[in-house]
């Protein structure tokens, strides 16, 4: 790399107005006169030698005067050589790691041909001609010779064209010929005719600007024709994209380093940078290491970072040209459009890369579903369908089984060029075992890719017995109907506790020892506990302490139904913090309350008693309109941590009250659900068990949805979700229990983690201290894609053997790619690059034209010379010497009597 250098030359010079010969003649004449006068004075005095001594003083004074008239000067000449600087900036943000399939805009074809080294492409010649014209426009203000040479290069490229391989019409080829003729006949002679003046006149400047404008217009027309040629070539290119944007850019820069950047660097300093959120200078390793550079999507891209670095360089040294290779993505930092005008005066060349428009395509993503479902329950599969350039198309989304039979489908019409639709499909699981289903979207005509139209849905239908504890003080209507529907459900094992009254009849004995569970182990037998209007005499402080531990530490699911005592008499007790509500101060509405489903409740499974959202909303509104809720508990103000699914509105008031009928909240590891009034049985109005049974069945299964995972009755493997964002931690839960429901303690299970069938991690489970029989593992840094979890261990083998369960205990989940702003929209922002080029008086150029632009710019080193002069005669010492000599001569004459 060339460096700046400075050369210094120091010389002695006589710079007086009289030459040394003239001064010598004057000095000789003056000396002769002084000698003559000294001779005469020696004849007049008694001491002749003194007169000749005075002559010496006079001659010394004459010599000093002649020295001053000769103006001796110390001259220092400094020559400075300053090479110009070109800054190269490469975008290494996360969006540059994408692979472009091609959008028929010609960008993929343009980069493919720019990377070829055989030079056979005629389209590359057009790009090179365009680059030479851009260089001519850049150089015209500074160097007429450089502009003339650049136009000659453009004409040479156009002369070498073989138009038969350009895929252009005869009219378009005629436009190229017309442009070439105008270059040769008009522009070229006009540039050569510009006068060479060190100080151009105003007319000269106006002529240069007119020629620059014509060059830019002709370059733009040639670029449009070149774009057409690349677009038509790309439309026939069926090869799939294989290299990322960053890989293509790095390969091109490495080739450029060998072909022309190295030669450019002989006279020009080249500084190399990469940027994402900030610009970082590159070391000696070159560009190749950047292909393995690990980008962080969460950092985002600040397109203004390279502009700030350019401004810093321009303030510290000479910077004449900037080359930027980027896809134009900008999502953080200052606005690049506001900073772009600060680049005026630099030759700014922007090389875009990446698809700028989406292909006609339909793809399915963010599919979510439970890994396990209880037999005869409904499997709900959700997903998002995104359609590009499919306006007016009817899309059919289907859920099919392994035999290709349609289990459910949803049809919708696309209205916009880019549109997202959320789909929900259902299937009632009747057969036990693992089922391989598929969610798919039927392809549309001329779709770019059908590989992203489907996703597998692997679900395990389990025969899981749900243990529920139902307890109340008195047999209220809510208790009676609940007990009736729970006893009829074969998938539910219910234990009921009714304190008053206890009826004895044939076949049943009175239980004088009726009581609630007293130990954590007894509570852990139940998946759900449903407590009615109990009092502290039934739910004693000892019961409350264990109940709180079961919910908070062991992850139990508690459902509370309000009454006269519950929760009023428990707010200052150990279970007081479990309630998701607070007491309201307003009076109870005598006209009753009407139930309204909240926005959050419209998609909650317990609320969807009629199958779909609209019908379910109508059911709740119709029932509460006919049978308003009169006995709403005073404890119905939801806490900030509560999720309200159904709210209660005062019928007689136009202003809605923020009261809750059905809400829930997480407390520790558990979930607490609260009903503010014991009136859910009113769903039986004119419908019998249809809605009431469905409400409670879906409420129970929704409450324990976190516990349902892959496995058998004795071994359950589950995670919090089935899909996780990129780089998020995954908490895995393993539950082991005997066939009688007792938890299994002191086991040592292992978790095998597989990605694409390969083992990536082996993790040991740790016992959950708060819940017997539950083991947990935490997974970090999982790779994107499908992950398969398998639980192993001696205890698991024993339980499965006793249960006669033969399948492995597995659980699948999906790790989504990073959902950053960059990767969510994979398009390059060519419009931003164009606006930066316009504001900075730069240019957007193809990769094949960059060599012509930079090598034809006027980038000769700046050579400057400065001369500094230090006079040696005009010093005070010289003056004082002359005065001293004159004074001494006068004193001598005075002493000799000559004055």
N, C-alpha and C positions, 0 to 999 in steps of 0.2 A: 504494500500500500504506500503510495507516495506521501511524503511528509512535507510540511512547510519548512522553508529554510531562509536564512537571512545572511547576506554577504556584506562585509564592511571594508571600505578602502579609505585610508587616511593619507592626505597629501598636503604639501606646503605650496602656497601660490602667492605671486605678487599681483595684486588686483588694483593698483593705483591707476589713475587716469593717464599718467605719463609712463612711457615705457622705461625699461632700465637703461637703454642707450641714451634716451633723452635726459634722464636723471644724471647719467654719467657725464654728459656734456655740460649740463648745468653745474654739476659739482666741480668739474675741472675749471670752468670759467670762474666760479666763485672762489675756488682755492687760489687761483692765480691772483685775483684781486686782493685776497686776504694776505698773501705773501708780499705783494707789492706794498700794501699799507704797513705791514710789519717791518719791512726794510726801511721805509721812510722814518717810522717811529724810532728804529734803532739808531738813526743818525741824529736824532734830536735829544736823546737822553744820554746820561753818563753810564748807564748800565745796558748795553745793547743786548746782552743775553736775556734779560727780562722781557724784552719785546718779543723775542722768539718764543719764550715760554707762554706769553699771552696768545701767540699764534696757535699753539697746541690746543688751548681751550676753545678758540674760535673754530678750529677745524673739527673738534669733537662735536661742538654744537651743530655745525653744518652737516655732519654725518647723521646725527639723530634726526635732523629735519628732513634730510633726503630719505631716511628709513621710514619716516611717517608718510612722506609723499608717495613712496612705493607701495604702501598699504599691505604689508605682509599679513597673510591669512592662513589659518589652519583649516583645511577643507576635509569634511568627513562625508563620504558617499556610502549609503546603505541601499542594497538591492534586496527586495523581498519577493519570494516565490510562494504563492498560496494556491494549492490545488483545490479545485471545486469538489463538492461532496454530494453524493447521491445516497439517499436513505431508502432502504428496502424494508418494508413491513409486511409480515405474513400473519394472517388471522389464524390463531390456534385455538379458538373457542370450541365449545362442545358441538355447535352446529356444523363445524367443519369435519366432524367425524361421521357425518351422514353419507350414505351412498345414494346418488341421484339416479332414478330409473330413466330419466329423460322426459322432457315435457314438450318435445317437438318445437322448441324455441331455437334450437341449434347450438345451445351451450355445450351439451355433452359431445356433440360431433366436433365442435370447434376445439375443445380441449383434447379430444382424441387425436385429431390431426396435428395439433400443435406439439404433441409429444412424439410424433413420428419423425424420424430423422432422415428418411429417404428423399424428402423434398419433392415428392411426386404430386402433391395436392395443388391444384390450381386455385382452390379457395384460400390456401395459405398465401399465395402470391397477392391475392386481393387484400388480405389483411396486412401484408407487408407494404403494399402501395399506400394503404390508408395510414399506416404508421409513419411513412416517409412524409406524407402531406401534413400530418399533425406536427412532426418535427420541424417542417418548414415554417408552419405558423408560429410555433414557439420561438424559433431562432430569428425570425425576420426583424424583430425590434433591435436585436443585438449584433447580428452578424449576417450581412448580405451574402457572404461566401458560403456560410453554412446553409442558408436557405436555398441558394442555387443548387448546391450539392444534393440537398434532400429532395428537391423537385426532380432532379436528374435521376435519382434512385427510384422515385415513383414511376416516372416514365419508363425506366428500364424494366420494372416489374410488370407493367401493363403490356409492354412489347413482348414479353415472354409468355403471355397468356395463350393457352389453347382452350378456346371458349367452348369446345364441344363437351367438356366434362363438368360444366358449371351448373347444369340443371336450370338454366335460365332461358326465358323465352327470347325470341328474336328482338322484340321491342326492348327488353331489359338489356340484352347484349348491345343493342344500338345506343342505349344510354351510357354504357361503359365506353364505347367508342367515341361518343360525343364528349365525354369528360376528358378522355385522353387527348383528343384534338384541341380542346380548350386549354389544357395544360401546355401542350407543345406550342400552340400558335399565339396564345394570349398571355397566360400567367407567367410562363418561363421568360419570355422576352421582357415583360414588364418588370420582373424582379431583377433581371440583369441590368436593366436600364436605370435602376435607382442610383442616385449620385452617392459618391463616397465622400462624405464630409464628417469631420470630427465633431462639428456642431451643426446638426441638421436643422434646417429651417422649419417653420410651421407647415409649409406646403409639403416638405419631405415627410413629416410625421403623418399628415393626413393621407398621403399616398400609401405609406406603409400600412396604416390601419385599414384602408380600403382593400389592399391586397390580402391582409390577414383575414378579413371578413370573407373574401371570396375563397381563400384556401380552406377555411373552416366549413363553409357551405358545401364545397365540393367534396371535402372529406366526409361530411355527414351523408351526402347522397351516395358516395361509394360504400359507406358502412351499411346503409340500408340494403343496397343490392347484394352485398356480401352476406348479410343476415338471411336474405331470401335463399341464397344458395345453400347455406348451412341448414336451414330449416327443412328444405326438401331432401337433403342428404340424410338428415336424422330421421325423417319419417320412414325411410327405407331401412334404417339400421335397427335390426331386431335383437342385437346382442344385448344381454342384460348387463347393467352396470356392476362392476366388481370393485373398483377402487373408490375410496372415500374422497371427499373434496380435498382434505389435507394431503392425502397421498398423491393425488394428481398435482397439486400445487408444489409439493416438495420435489417430485420428480422433474417437473418443469424448471424449477429454480436450480436444481443440481445440473441439469443439462445446460442451462443458461450460464452457470458459473464456468463450465468447461469451454463453452463456445464463444461467448462475447463479454461476459462480466469480467473475466480475467484480463482480457485485453483492455477493457474500459478502465480497469483498476490500475493500469500502468501510468495513467495521467490523472485519474480521478480517485478520490477517496470514496470507498463504498462502506457504509455502515449498515449492519443487519440487525433487525429486531423482530421479535414475535409479540403478539398482543392478544389479550382477551379482555380482562378488566383493567389491565395496565400494560404498558409497553415495557418489554424487558430486552436488554441487549444480549445478543448471542455471542458465545465464545468461539473458539477455533474449531469446534466440532462440525460446523457447517449446518446444512438443513436436514440431512438424513435422520439425525436423532429425534427430530420432531415427530416422525411417524409413530414412534412408540411413546410419545409424550402423553401422560395421563391427564386429560382435561377434566375439569370439575364443572358439571352442568349448573350447579347451584351458584357458581361465581357469576354467570351471565357474561354478556359482551358489552363493553363500552367502546363504541366506535369512535368516540372522541379522544380516547387515550393516545392513539398514534398522532393525532393532531397536536395534542399538548406536548408530546415529545418533539415533534417537528418544530414547534415554536421555541422550545428550549434550545434546540440545536441552532436554529436561525439566530437566536439572540447571542449565542456564544461564538459562532463561527459562520463561514460562508456555506450556505446550503442552497443548491440550485435546482435539484430535482428530487422528486419523491415518487417511489413506486409502491403501491399498496395492492396486495392480493387478498381479497376478502369476499365473503358472501353477503356482506352488507347488513347482517343481523345486528340490531342494537336494542338492548332492553334494560340498560342500567347506565347511570352516570349522566353527564351533561349532554345537552342536545348537540349532535354533530352539525346540524344545519346552522346553528348560531355560531359555531367556531370556524366553519368553512371559509368565510371571508378573510380570516387571518392568514390564509395560505396564499393570498394573491401575491404575485411576483415570483412564485416557484412554479416549475414545470411539474404539475401534479398529475400522475398517471394512475388511474384506478382500473384494476383488472378484476372483473366480476367472475364468480364461479358459483354454480348451483342452479337448480331448477327454479324458475320464477312463476310457474303456474302449475296447478295440480292436474293430473290426468283424470279422465273419466273413470271413476272407481267407487266401489262400495266396500267398506270394511267394517268388521265387527270387532269391538274391543270392550274392555272393562266388564267382562262377563263375571257375574258373581252368583254364587249358589251355595247352599249348605252341603258339606261333604257327606253328611248322614241325615237320614230322615226316617222317622218311625213308620212302620208298616201301616198302610191305609191313610197316612197323612198326605198332604199335598206338597210336592216339591215346587218351589218358586225359583225360577231362573231369570235373572235380570242381566241386561247388557245395554250397550249403546251402539247404534248403527250410524255411521257417518257416511254421507253421500256427497260426492264431488261431481259437478257437471252432470247431474241426473234430473234436471227439472222436468216435471211432468211424468216421471216414471213411478209406477206402483211397485213398491218393494214388498216382498213376501219373506217374513222371518218365520222359521219353522223349528220346532223341537222334535227330533226324530230319534227312534231307537236304533239298536244295532242292525235290525232287519230293514231299515229305511222307512219304516212306517211313521206317519206323522202323528205325533201325540198332541200337539197344540201349535197354532200358528197365529200370526198377527200381520195385518196388511195395512200399509199407510202410503200416502202419496207425497212425493218430494216436491216442494214448491220453490226452493231457492237453489242457487248455484252451489252453495256449501251449507249443509244442514245436518244437525244431529237429532236423533230420535232415541228416546229411552224405551226399551221394550221389556215386557214382563210376560213370561210364558209359564204355564203350570202343568203339572202331571201328578196324578194320584198314584202313589207307590203301593202296589198291591202285592208284588212278589218280593220275597226276601232275597238278600244277596247283593252282589255288586252289579251295577248296571252301567254300561257304556252308552251314553246318549250323545247327541250332537246338536248344538245350536248353530243354525246356518241361515244365510241370506241367499235367496236365489239370485244367480248372476243376471246382470242386465246386458243388453246388446253392446258389443264393442267395449266391454269393461277391460281396464288395463291389466288387472290381476285378479284371479279368482282364489288365490291362495289365502287371502285374508278375509274370506267370506264365512268361515266356519271356525268353531272352537269346540273341543271335546268337553263333555260334561260327565264326569265320573262320580257316581253317587252310590252310597252304601245304604240299602234299606235294611234296617235293623228291627229285631223283635225285642224292643226295650220295654220293660215294665216300669211304669212311672209310679213311684211311691209318694202318696200325699197324706198329710195329716190335716184333718178337718176338726176344728174345735170351736165350741160356742157354749155360752152359759145357758141360753134358752133356745128352744127350737123355733126360731123365727122363720118366716116364709123363705128368706134367702137360704137359710140352713137346710130346710126341708127339700127345696128343689135342687140345691147343690148335691146333697147326699143322694138324691134319687138318680141324677144323671151320672154321678161318679160311680155308683154301684153297677150301672148298666154298661159302663165302658170296660171292656175286657183288657185294655192296655193299661189300665190304672189299678193299682192296689191301694186301697184307701183304709186308713185307720181313723175312726171318728171318736171324738171325746165330747160328750154332752153332759154337763154337770147337773142341770135341773130341767124337768123332772126325769127320773129314770123309770122307765116302764118295764114291768116284768110280765112276760107272757109266755105261752107255751113255746119251748124251743130256745128261750133266751133267759139268762140269769141276770139278776141285778148285780152290778159291779160296785161294791162299796169302796173299792180301791181306785176308783176312776181318778186319773191324774195325767198331767202332761209329762213329756220326757224330762228327766232331771240331769242327764249327763250329755256331754258333747257326742259321745259315741252313739247314744240313743237318737239324738237329733240328726246325726249324720246318716241315719237309715233313710231319711226322707229327702226327696228332691225339692219339694215345695211344702211349706206350712201355711195353712189358711186359717187365720184366727178371726173370730167374730167378736161379739160384745162381751168380752171377758172382764172380770174385775180383779183387783189385786189379791183377793182371797183365792182365786183360781190360778192366776198367773202371778205367783208369789215373787218377791225379790230374788230368791234363789233360782227360780225358773227364768226370770228376766236376765240374770247375769249369764246363764248358759245360752239363752236364746240370742243375746247380743253377740256372744262369742261365735256362735254358729253362723250368724249373718256376716259380721265384720271380718272375722279371721278365717272362717271355713268356707265362705262364699255361698251361704245358703240363700234360698229364694223365699221371701216372706210376702204374703198377701194379707192385708188388713182390711176388714170391712167395718166401717164406723157404726157406732151405736151410742147408747146413753153413757156407757162407761169407757168405751174405746173410741178415741185415745185420750179422753179428758182426764182420766185418773192416772195416766201413765207419763204425763209430760215431764214431771220432775223425778222420774224413775230411771234406772239404768238403760231402758229402751227408748227414752225420750228423744234421743238424737236420731233414731231410726225413721221417725215419721217425716215424710216429705212435705208436710203442711204446717201452718201456724194458725192460731186462733184469730178469727176476725172480730172486730168490735161492733160492726153494724148488726142491726136486728135481722132476724130471719124473715124472709119475704112470705107473707101469708098467702099471696097469690100463687106461690110456687115458682119453680125454676124450670127452664127449658134447656135441654142438653144440646150442645153444639160441638161438632168435631173440629179440632184445631188443625192448622196446616201440618203440624208434625204428625198428628193422628191419622191423617188421610191415607198414609202408607203403612201404618202400624198394623201388624197382623191381628191383634185382638179386636181392633175396631172394624175390620173388614168382615162383618158377619154375613154379608150378602154376596161375597165373591169378588166384587169389583168396587172401586172407590165411589162411583156415583150412586149405585144402588144402596151401598152401605150407609152413606150420608143421609139418604132419604129415609132409611129405616130408623136411624136414631132420631131424626127430626120428627118423623111421624109419630113414633111411640111416645116421645116426651111431650108432643103437642096434645095428644089424647090423654096422657097420664102424666101431668107435671109432677116434678119431684118436690114434695112438701117437707120431708124430714131430712133435709141436707144438714150435715153436721156443722156446728160452728167452726170446727177445725177444717177449713177448706181454702185457706189462702196458701197458694203454693210457695215454697221456699225458692230462693234463686237457683238452687241446684236441682230443682224438680223439673221433670219433663211432663207437661200437661198434654194428654191425648184427647180428653173430652172435658169441656168446661161447662159450668152451669151459669145460665144467664137469667136474671130476674125478669120474669114475664111482664110485670107491670111497669118496668123502667125501660126507657129507650137507650139509656146508657148501659153498656155491658159491664158487668162486674167481673173483676179478675178472680173468679172462684173456680175451683177445680172439682170435677166429679171423679175423673180417673186420671191419676198421675203416678209417676214412679221416679226413683232416683237410685244411684249407686251409693252404697254405704260400705266403705272398705272394699272387700272382695265380693260382697253380695249385692242383691237387688231387692228393693222394697217397693211393692205396689200397693196403692191405697185407693179405696173407693169411699167417697164421702157420704154415701147413703146406701142402705141395703135394699136396692130396688132393681137390680139387674134382672130379676125374674119377670119384670114388666115387659121384657122382650118376648115373652110368651103370648103377648096380646094378639089373639086371632091367628097365631102361628105355632102354638105348642112349643115343642122342644127345638124347632129348626134354628132359630137365631140364638136362643139362650144356651143351648148345648154347644153351638159353634163358638160363641163368645168365650165360654170358659175353657173349652178344649184348646182354642188357639191361644188364650191367655196363659194356660199352663205351659204349653210347648214353647211359646215365645219367651217365657220367663226362664226356661232351662235351655234355651237355644245355645248358650255358651258352652253347656256341658255335652251337647250332642257332638260326637266325633266318630271317626272310624273305629271300628272294633266290635266287640261282642257284648254280652250282658255283663260279663265280669271284668273286661278290659276296655277302657275308653281312652282314645287318643284324640285330642282336640287342640285347636288354636283359637285365639280371639276372633280372627277373621280368616277368610279364604283367599283374600288378596291383600298384599302389602306394598306400600311404596318402596322405591329403591333405597337401599341402605338403612332401612328401618329394622329395629329389633323385633324378633318374633318370639313370643312367649308360648311355650308348648306345655300342655297340661295332660297328665296321665292319671287316670283313676283306676284303682284296683280294688275289687270287692269280691267276697265269696258269693256263692250262689244264693245264700240266705240274706245277702245284703250287708253283712259285716265288712268293714274296711280291712284291707291287707296292709299291715305295717311291716317295717324292717325289710323291705325288698330293695334290690339293687338293679333296677332296670337300666338299659342303655337305649340311646336314640341314634339310629342310623339316618344320615341326611344324604340324599342322592339328588343330583342334578343331571338331567339327560341320561339317566341310567348309571352314572358314575358316582361313586362314593366320594363326597367332599368333606364331610365332617362326621365324627363320632363323639357324642356328648353323653355324659352321665347325668341321669335324673337326680335331683335332690328332693328329699321329703319336704312337704309343706308342713311347717311347724303348727299351723293353725287348723289343719284338717287331716284327720287320719285317712290313710289310703290314697292320698293325693300326692303326686310327685310333679315337679316342675323343672323345665330346662329353658335356657335363654339362648337363642341363636342370633348371631350377628354376622354382618358382611356376607349375606347370602347373594349369590349371583342372580341376575335377572332371568326370568323364565320359570318353567314349571319345577317345583321342588316336591320330592316324595320323602315322607317321614315314615320310618318303621321302628316300632318298639320291640325290643328283645330283652330276654333275661330269664333266669330259672323260674322265678315266681310267675311270670307271664306264661311260660310253657305249662306249668302245673295247672293254672286256672283254665287255660284253653283245653287241656287234656280232660279235666273234670267236666268241662262244659261240652266236650266233643265238638269243638270248633276247630276247623282245619285250616282256614285261611290265615295269612299273616295279618298282623295289626298294622295297617298303613293309613296314612292321611296325606292328602295332596293339598298343596297351596300354590299360589302364583305370586311371583315377585315382579311387579311392573317395572319397566324401564323408568329412568328418572323423568318425572313429569315437570321438567323445567319449561320456562317460557320459550327457550330455544328449540327444544326437541318436540314440543307440542305442535308447533307450526314449522314444518321442515323446509319452508320456501326461502330462497334467497331474496333479499330486498334490493333489487336492481334500481328501483325508483329512488331509494336513499342515496345510492352511489351516484346516480345522475344528478341529483340535487346538489351533492357535495361538489361534483365537478363543475357545475354551472356557477355556484357561488364562489369557488376558488379560481375560476378561469382555467380549470384543468380539463381533462379529457377522460372518458371511459373507453378503454382500448381492449382489444382481443389479445390473448397471450402471444399469438404469432406476430403481432405488430409492435410489441414492446422493444425488441432489439432495434428495429428501424428508428423508433422514437428516440431512444437514449443514445444510440451511437451517432445519430445525425444532429443532436443538439450541440450548441456551442458550449462545450465544457472544457475549453482550454484553460490552463492555470492562469491565474491573475498575477502579473509581474508588475511590481511598482518600484520606483527609485526615489529616494529622498536625499537631499544634499543639505548639510548644515555647515555654516561658516563661522569661524571664531577669529575675529581680527586680533592681531598681536600688537598693533601700533597705537591704538586709541586707549591705552591704559594710563592710569595716573602716574605710574613709575616713569614712563617716557617724558611726560610733561614736567615732572619734578626734576628730572635729570637736566633737561634743557634750561629750566630756570636756574638750577644750581650752577651750571656752567656759565651762563650769562652773568650771574651775580659775581661769581669768582673772577671773571674777566673784567668786570667793572671795578671791583675792589682793587685788582692789580693795577689797572690804569690810574686809579685814584692815587694809589701809593707812589706811582712813578711820576706823578704830576702831569699826566697826559689829559686830565679832565679839569 
